[in-house]
Amino acid sequence: MSAHTALRILLVDDHPVVRRGVADILIESFARATVQQVSCGADAIRFTRAGRWDLVILDLTLPDGSGLDVLKRIREIEPRTPVLILSVHAADQFEKRTIAAGASGYLTKQAADVELVTVVNRLVRGGKYFSAEVLAQMAARTRFTSDERPHERLSDREYEVLRQIGSGRTVSEIATLLTLSVKTISTYRARLMEKMAMRTNAELTRYAVSHRLAEDE
Amino acid sequence: MSSEQLRALTERIEQMREAERTRIARELHDELGQLLTGIKLDFAGAVRRLRELKPAGDVVDRVQSAMMQIDIAIAMVQRISGDLRPAALDHRDLGGAIEYEARLAAARSGLEIQVVNRVTNSVPPDAATAAFRIFQEALINAVRHARATRITARVVTRRAQLELYVRDNGVGLWDRGDSSASFGVLGMHERARHAGGRLVIRGRPGRGTLVAFCLPLGAER
């Protein structure tokens, strides 16, 4: 599908603010895209039956039940339409289940501002979007070890930058604080993201907060 | 108060506690979390427009800094609600909830935890909650009282039965002596009984402990 084709996207989310934010990004980035917004699972199924969609973007928590059930219904009705799960839930809790239920991708809403366009482009071309970590875990046997603390692989500088990000500081603030250049901090940031296999600032922040890294000052 | 009444009261308190946790976790995550996410997306839209206007000073930086604070708030909402009750439990995913808890516990304690998740049947919410809380308690006991370094958990549905096994390599017999451990163990037994299942805890000195929980899935109360 070329970027000039008018995309038809069905957006299912019961939170108007989130819907508007997501629709904004889509309309700004994809010329002539149609974004049909619905707010419950029943409407999602009705619109899937009624029209042809290039992509369905689906929330997991809907007023009339779990998005996973809606996902399964959509797959029955239109097995070829890719479905992107867009959820407030961190990927580690739900990604596997959604892969099993036939989704083509999983994105957290917090990362939508940075990642959504890339993901939509990939999915409408028949691609998938899941974290490498979860794909590796798809075997039924899952081992959790202290390797779950990837920050321990960081250098002292990288770790410091991670903690500062976890405290909500911007790259330029961190640069000032550590008396280093913005470019140097950006390099540290890129390197630590790569080491930790993370894609967005939001993911980094979540990691720092859930491991309470910012607190041990 | 008779011991029967005491038991009924404990059950009731436990039920209320779970219901409250469920409600608070859901409101935090689904209401506050979504609201914060919406605000962040709004800011993101504002930044895109601001960039086109090329404003003087550090306006864009300021807004981006606000967005990062929102990321922190969202992460905190997730941490607090996940600690109360993992969302996977309310999406009928017992295996996922157990994996989530194992991942957190491994990160927190440095333990090695292996989970085999073969939940294929649908597990009713009360049964899933019972199994999950028993798993949590078994982890706590293994870390705190048995000084284990490795835990293997297996959760399976077989015919019409749910089975959960948690094995650790600690000192064994963590249900003796220590009173906080024995309260934990008592709680596990009560939970199993209330759910209509059977719990066996077997520890041997120096050879670890095995917790086995079996629950017929037809017998949901």
Boltz contact constraints between the chains, C-beta under 6 A:
constraints:
  - contact:
      token1: [A, 15]
      token2: [B, 34]
      max_distance: 6.0
  - contact:
      token1: [A, 17]
      token2: [B, 38]
      max_distance: 6.0
  - contact:
      token1: [A, 18]
      token2: [B, 34]
      max_distance: 6.0
  - contact:
      token1: [A, 18]
      token2: [B, 37]
      max_distance: 6.0
  - contact:
      token1: [A, 18]
      token2: [B, 38]
      max_distance: 6.0
  - contact:
      token1: [A, 21]
      token2: [B, 38]
      max_distance: 6.0
  - contact:
      token1: [A, 21]
      token2: [B, 41]
      max_distance: 6.0
  - contact:
      token1: [A, 21]
      token2: [B, 42]
      max_distance: 6.0
  - contact:
      token1: [A, 24]
      token2: [B, 45]
      max_distance: 6.0
  - contact:
      token1: [A, 61]
      token2: [B, 30]
      max_distance: 6.0
  - contact:
      token1: [A, 66]
      token2: [B, 91]
      max_distance: 6.0
  - contact:
      token1: [A, 88]
      token2: [B, 33]
      max_distance: 6.0
  - contact:
      token1: [A, 88]
      token2: [B, 34]
      max_distance: 6.0
  - contact:
      token1: [A, 88]
      token2: [B, 37]
      max_distance: 6.0
  - contact:
      token1: [A, 89]
      token2: [B, 87]
      max_distance: 6.0
  - contact:
      token1: [A, 90]
      token2: [B, 78]
      max_distance: 6.0
  - contact:
      token1: [A, 93]
      token2: [B, 87]
      max_distance: 6.0
  - contact:
      token1: [A, 93]
      token2: [B, 88]
      max_distance: 6.0
  - contact:
      token1: [A, 93]
      token2: [B, 100]
      max_distance: 6.0
  - contact:
      token1: [A, 97]
      token2: [B, 93]
      max_distance: 6.0
  - contact:
      token1: [A, 97]
      token2: [B, 96]
      max_distance: 6.0
  - contact:
      token1: [A, 109]
      token2: [B, 37]
      max_distance: 6.0
  - contact:
      token1: [A, 110]
      token2: [B, 37]
      max_distance: 6.0
  - contact:
      token1: [A, 110]
      token2: [B, 74]
      max_distance: 6.0
  - contact:
      token1: [A, 113]
      token2: [B, 41]
      max_distance: 6.0
  - contact:
      token1: [A, 113]
      token2: [B, 44]
      max_distance: 6.0
  - contact:
      token1: [A, 141]
      token2: [B, 116]
      max_distance: 6.0
  - contact:
      token1: [A, 142]
      token2: [B, 99]
      max_distance: 6.0
  - contact:
      token1: [A, 142]
      token2: [B, 115]
      max_distance: 6.0
  - contact:
      token1: [A, 143]
      token2: [B, 114]
      max_distance: 6.0
  - contact:
      token1: [A, 144]
      token2: [B, 102]
      max_distance: 6.0
  - contact:
      token1: [A, 144]
      token2: [B, 103]
      max_distance: 6.0
  - contact:
      token1: [A, 144]
      token2: [B, 106]
      max_distance: 6.0
  - contact:
      token1: [A, 144]
      token2: [B, 113]
      max_distance: 6.0
  - contact:
      token1: [A, 145]
      token2: [B, 106]
      max_distance: 6.0
  - contact:
      token1: [A, 145]
      token2: [B, 112]
      max_distance: 6.0
  - contact:
      token1: [A, 146]
      token2: [B, 110]
      max_distance: 6.0
  - contact:
      token1: [A, 148]
      token2: [B, 103]
      max_distance: 6.0
  - contact:
      token1: [A, 148]
      token2: [B, 106]
      max_distance: 6.0
  - contact:
      token1: [A, 148]
      token2: [B, 107]
      max_distance: 6.0
  - contact:
      token1: [A, 149]
      token2: [B, 107]
      max_distance: 6.0
  - contact:
      token1: [A, 168]
      token2: [B, 68]
      max_distance: 6.0
  - contact:
      token1: [A, 168]
      token2: [B, 69]
      max_distance: 6.0
  - contact:
      token1: [A, 168]
      token2: [B, 72]
      max_distance: 6.0
  - contact:
      token1: [A, 170]
      token2: [B, 61]
      max_distance: 6.0
  - contact:
      token1: [A, 170]
      token2: [B, 64]
      max_distance: 6.0
  - contact:
      token1: [A, 170]
      token2: [B, 65]
      max_distance: 6.0
  - contact:
      token1: [A, 202]
      token2: [B, 71]
      max_distance: 6.0
  - contact:
      token1: [A, 205]
      token2: [B, 71]
      max_distance: 6.0
  - contact:
      token1: [A, 205]
      token2: [B, 72]
      max_distance: 6.0
  - contact:
      token1: [A, 205]
      token2: [B, 75]
      max_distance: 6.0
  - contact:
      token1: [A, 206]
      token2: [B, 75]
      max_distance: 6.0
  - contact:
      token1: [A, 209]
      token2: [B, 72]
      max_distance: 6.0
  - contact:
      token1: [A, 209]
      token2: [B, 75]
      max_distance: 6.0
  - contact:
      token1: [A, 209]
      token2: [B, 76]
      max_distance: 6.0
  - contact:
      token1: [A, 210]
      token2: [B, 79]
      max_distance: 6.0
